[in-house]
């Protein structure tokens, strides 16, 4: 994606990607969700990455988005 105005802030499971997307939208950032596994499935090909998604944001919103992503990942790593 060289030359793109968008940067990847997260790659992972559909469930966590959805949470990241929702929290970004709550602070006014509209992310792009990229699901290559689903695209391959719909085209009739197999995929090793089924259920994983990329979350991308505009490069101007990258730092703010990474704060959210890092917080979510920190919460996921906390022992109960």
C-alpha positions in Angstrom: 0.0 0.0 0.0 2.8 2.4 -0.7 1.6 5.8 -1.6 -1.7 5.3 0.2 -3.3 7.8 2.4 -4.3 5.1 4.8 -2.3 3.2 7.4 -2.9 -0.2 9.1 -3.5 0.1 12.8 -4.7 -3.4 13.5 -4.7 -6.9 12.1 -6.5 -9.7 13.9 -9.6 -11.6 14.5 -13.0 -10.4 13.3 -14.2 -9.9 16.9 -11.4 -7.7 18.1 -11.4 -5.8 14.7 -15.0 -5.1 15.2 -14.4 -3.7 18.7 -11.5 -1.5 17.4 -13.8 -0.3 14.6 -16.6 0.6 17.0 -14.4 2.5 19.4 -12.7 4.4 16.6 -16.1 5.4 15.3 -17.1 6.7 18.8 -14.3 9.2 18.7 -15.0 10.3 15.1 -12.6 8.2 13.1 -14.1 6.2 10.2 -11.9 3.2 9.6 -11.7 1.0 6.6 -12.0 -2.8 7.2 -10.1 -5.0 4.8 -10.9 -8.7 4.8 -8.9 -10.5 2.2 -9.9 -13.9 3.4 -13.6 -13.1 2.7 -12.8 -11.6 -0.7 -10.9 -14.7 -1.6 -13.8 -16.9 -0.4 -16.3 -15.0 -2.4 -14.1 -15.3 -5.5 -14.0 -19.0 -5.1 -10.5 -19.4 -3.7 -9.4 -20.9 -0.4 -7.9 -18.7 2.3 -5.5 -19.3 5.2 -6.6 -16.0 6.8 -10.4 -16.6 7.2 -11.7 -14.6 10.1 -8.9 -12.1 10.2 -9.2 -8.4 9.2 -7.1 -5.3 8.7 -8.3 -2.0 10.2 -7.0 1.0 8.4 -7.3 4.7 9.1 -6.4 7.9 7.3 -2.8 8.8 8.0 -3.8 12.1 9.7 -5.7 10.0 12.3 -3.1 7.3 12.8 -1.7 8.5 16.2 -5.1 9.0 17.7 -6.2 5.6 16.4 -3.1 3.8 17.8 -3.9 5.1 21.3 -7.3 3.3 21.1 -5.7 0.1 19.6 -3.0 0.0 22.2 -5.5 0.5 25.0 -7.7 -2.4 23.7 -4.7 -4.7 23.2 -3.6 -3.9 26.8 -7.0 -4.8 28.1 -6.9 -8.1 26.2 -3.5 -9.0 27.7 -4.4 -8.3 31.4 -4.7 -11.4 33.5 -8.0 -11.9 35.2 
